[in-house]
Amino acid sequence: MIHGAIYNSRPLIPLTIGWNSKTQEVTALVDTGFTGELKISLKDAVELGIETTHTELITLADENTVGMFAGLAQVSMEGAQKTMEVLISDGMPIIGVGLLKKFGYILTVNFPASLVSLKK
């Protein structure tokens, strides 16, 4: 089980992102409105050596469509590692429902206790 916390009304969890021989421990926002797998900043992508492979068209919550750079990264959670598509854009790391589905997690958000958990 992975434990996270709610900070400033935002559910956050830890995960490891890597590519080739570089890895980085990050705290990511859990966004159930994001149907993709993972979004990281350009700074993090450069540090990890993640190369842009294409541009992905993304529909935002306001129904506008924008293009975002995308590439591949490896994500590790509880000893399991998976290669997945990563969007590259400013801001903190964000995990979406695609990542939760790929790893087979059940998300529990307990706002009164300020706790987040991912359980298989």
Secondary structure, 3 states (H helix, E strand, C coil): CEEEEEECCEEEEEEEEEECCEEEEEEEEECCCCCCCEEECHHHHHHHCCCEEEEEEEECCCCCEEEEEEEEEEEEECCEEEEEEEEECCCCCEECHHHHHHHCCEEEEECCCCEEEEEC
